[in-house]
Amino acid sequence: MTGTIGHAYRTDVRPFWGGSPFLDRGAAVYVLEPPLLWQVGVTSSVIVACNRRTGVTEVFAAYDTGDLVSPAVLMHGSNHMSALNGLGYEVVHHAGRA
């Protein structure tokens, strides 16, 4: 994807997969403004985490509670910022966010 469609803000919400915390301690939940339209619907929150086997950062749709919506990977990247940029979102740092 090229160009920025919105902003991503890191939250203090802890990400969960099937009721268990993500293994990647650096995994984080981001709020997207505007929400992202994807194959299954619309999401305003995503989980960004590093796949320990491949070393690639992955983005997943999430509920605002931090629970995973689907294991379908929305985007890959080398870090949180590049993965979110790949979806068209700029990571914004302010007021305790991101």
Secondary structure as UniProt FT lines:
FT   STRAND          6..10
FT   STRAND          16..17
FT   TURN            18..19
FT   STRAND          20..21
FT   TURN            25..26
FT   STRAND          28..38
FT   TURN            39..40
FT   STRAND          41..50
FT   TURN            52..54
FT   STRAND          57..62
FT   TURN            64..65
FT   STRAND          67..77
FT   HELIX           80..86
FT   TURN            87..88
FT   STRAND          89..91
FT   TURN            95..96
//
